[in-house]
Amino acid sequence: MAGTLALAGCSGVIQKTADNPAVNVNPLASLKLTGTMSASGATPLSLGDAAQQLSAQALYTVPFTSPALPFGDFDPASLPSALQNPSGLDIPVVISNVTLACAPAASSLSMTVNTLSLTVSDAAHGTQTVTSSPNVPLTLTKIDSGYSVTSTKMLLKAKWSDFKAIVTKNGTDTPNTATLSMNVTFNDGAVGCAATLNLASTLQQNIRY
């Protein structure tokens, strides 16, 4: 028994030391999401005194969705034996740039990522979704190809037990799909304006113990 406890303790130390190893469970790198702007009211602007309203700033909402992205099963055997039973999967999302079919009038453009969700599925094990409400404000800077983004890393934290049956190999490999969605608000734009978000090319996920 003492030997078993020692091994269990050693395994715990190994897991703690190796927490958050990078993996490619969901291939989100360089993913493109598309959507169309709709008007979402206005927010008042004021200087100092809230009662002294100067003007109203129009807001535009875009529900962004990626195409269904096919991917194969992750093989847990690619991890050291002591690390094959994680508790979770951390899924970072970083936007690299934005393109808009319209030309907003604002000299400085900002957007807020209100909600974020990732859905994974396969025919044998159904569908699982992880969601977050980051409410992250991002600054957009005009460049030749659209807008670069001063992006903060957003994080989806999935339970490994929820995703495991779908995304991991158990005997034969099964085809899976992943779809990423965001609801984003812009401070300027035009109704019907087509928009595209491009994710960073270096995105990976991290196993969590």
C-alpha positions in Angstrom: 0.0 0.0 0.0 2.8 2.4 0.9 4.3 1.7 -2.6 0.9 2.5 -4.2 0.6 5.7 -2.2 4.1 6.7 -3.2 3.4 6.1 -6.9 0.1 8.1 -6.6 2.0 10.9 -5.0 4.7 10.9 -7.6 2.1 10.9 -10.4 0.4 13.9 -8.8 3.7 15.8 -8.7 4.4 14.9 -12.3 0.9 16.2 -13.3 1.3 19.4 -11.4 4.7 20.0 -12.9 3.5 19.3 -16.4 0.2 21.1 -16.1 -1.0 22.9 -19.3 1.1 21.1 -21.9 0.2 22.4 -25.4 -1.8 20.0 -27.6 -3.7 20.3 -30.9 -7.1 18.8 -30.1 -9.1 21.4 -32.0 -7.4 22.9 -35.1 -8.5 26.5 -34.6 -5.3 28.2 -35.9 -6.0 30.6 -38.8 -9.7 29.9 -38.6 -12.0 32.4 -40.3 -15.4 33.4 -38.9 -17.9 35.4 -41.0 -21.0 37.4 -40.2 -23.1 40.4 -41.1 -23.7 43.7 -39.2 -27.1 44.6 -37.8 -28.1 47.7 -35.8 -28.3 47.2 -32.1 -29.4 50.6 -30.8 -27.2 53.4 -29.4 -25.3 54.1 -26.2 -25.3 57.7 -24.8 -22.1 59.7 -24.7 -21.5 62.4 -22.1 -18.7 64.5 -20.6 -18.4 64.4 -16.8 -22.0 64.8 -15.9 -24.2 61.8 -17.0 -27.2 64.2 -17.2 -25.4 66.3 -19.8 -25.9 64.0 -22.8 -24.0 65.2 -25.8 -24.8 62.6 -28.4 -25.5 59.0 -29.1 -23.1 56.5 -30.6 -24.6 53.8 -32.8 -23.7 50.2 -32.1 -23.6 47.3 -34.6 -23.8 43.6 -33.7 -22.3 40.8 -35.7 -23.0 37.1 -34.9 -19.8 35.5 -36.2 -19.7 31.7 -37.1 -17.0 29.5 -38.5 -17.7 26.8 -41.1 -17.9 23.3 -39.6 -14.3 22.3 -39.2 -13.4 18.6 -39.6 -10.7 17.1 -37.4 -9.5 13.7 -36.3 -9.4 12.2 -32.8 -6.6 13.2 -30.4 -4.6 10.2 -29.2 -4.1 10.4 -25.4 -1.2 7.9 -25.8 0.8 10.8 -27.2 1.0 12.1 -23.6 3.2 10.5 -20.9 1.3 7.7 -19.2 1.0 9.7 -15.9 -0.7 12.6 -17.8 -3.4 10.8 -19.8 -6.3 11.6 -17.5 -6.6 15.4 -17.4 -9.5 17.3 -15.8 -10.0 19.9 -18.5 -9.0 21.5 -21.8 -8.2 25.2 -22.0 -9.0 26.6 -25.4 -7.4 30.1 -26.1 -9.0 32.2 -28.8 -7.0 35.2 -30.2 -8.2 37.4 -33.1 -5.4 38.5 -35.4 -7.3 40.8 -37.8 -10.7 41.9 -39.0 -11.9 42.8 -42.5 -15.1 44.8 -43.2 -16.8 45.2 -46.5 -18.0 48.7 -45.5 -15.8 51.7 -44.6 -16.8 52.9 -41.1 -16.7 56.7 -40.6 -15.1 56.5 -37.1 -11.3 57.3 -37.0 -10.9 54.8 -34.2 -12.9 51.6 -34.3 -13.5 49.3 -31.4 -15.3 46.1 -30.9 -16.4 44.0 -27.9 -16.6 40.2 -27.9 -19.7 39.6 -25.8 -20.1 35.8 -26.1 -17.9 33.0 -27.3 -18.8 29.3 -27.9 -17.2 26.2 -29.3 -19.3 23.1 -30.3 -17.7 19.7 -31.1 -19.5 16.7 -32.4 -19.3 13.3 -34.0 -21.9 10.8 -35.2 -21.2 8.3 -32.5 -21.1 10.5 -29.4 -23.3 13.5 -30.1 -22.5 17.1 -29.4 -20.9 19.2 -26.6 -20.6 22.9 -26.3 -18.5 25.1 -24.1 -19.3 28.8 -23.7 -18.0 32.0 -22.2 -19.0 35.6 -21.9 -15.7 37.5 -22.0 -17.1 41.0 -22.7 -13.6 41.9 -23.9 -13.1 45.3 -25.6 -10.6 45.3 -28.4 -9.1 48.2 -30.4 -9.0 48.0 -34.2 -6.3 49.8 -36.2 -6.7 50.4 -39.9 -4.2 48.5 -42.1 -4.1 47.7 -45.9 -5.9 44.4 -45.5 -8.5 45.5 -43.0 -7.9 46.1 -39.3 -5.3 44.7 -37.0 -6.5 43.9 -33.5 -4.9 44.7 -30.2 -6.2 41.3 -29.0 -6.6 39.9 -25.5 -6.5 36.2 -25.2 -9.9 34.8 -24.5 -10.3 31.4 -22.9 -12.8 28.6 -23.1 -12.5 26.1 -20.3 -13.9 22.7 -21.3 -14.4 19.7 -19.0 -12.3 16.9 -20.3 -15.0 14.4 -19.3 -17.5 16.3 -21.5 -15.2 16.4 -24.6 -13.3 13.1 -24.1 -15.7 10.7 -25.9 -15.9 13.0 -29.0 -12.3 14.3 -29.4 -10.2 11.4 -28.3 -9.2 8.1 -30.0 -10.8 5.0 -28.5 -9.9 2.1 -30.8 -10.6 3.5 -34.3 -10.4 7.1 -35.3 -13.7 8.8 -35.8 -14.3 12.0 -37.9 -15.3 15.1 -35.8 -16.4 18.6 -36.5 -15.9 21.8 -34.5 -17.8 25.2 -34.9 -16.7 28.4 -33.2 -19.1 31.2 -32.7 -18.9 34.8 -31.3 -21.3 37.6 -30.8 -19.4 40.9 -31.3 -20.5 44.6 -31.0 -18.8 47.3 -33.1 -19.0 51.0 -32.3 -19.3 52.0 -36.0 -20.3 50.3 -39.2 -23.3 49.9 -41.5 -26.3 47.6 -41.6 -25.6 44.6 -43.9 -21.9 45.1 -43.8 -20.1 41.7 -44.3 -17.3 41.1 -41.7 -14.6 38.5 -41.3 -12.6 37.6 -38.2 -9.3 35.8 -38.6 -7.8 33.9 -35.7 -4.1 33.8 -34.9 -2.0 31.2 -36.7 -0.3 29.9 -33.6 -3.4 28.8 -31.6 -3.1 25.5 -29.6 -5.0 24.2 -26.6 -3.7 23.2 -23.2 -4.4 20.1 -21.1 -5.4 21.0 -17.5 -5.0 18.6 -14.6 
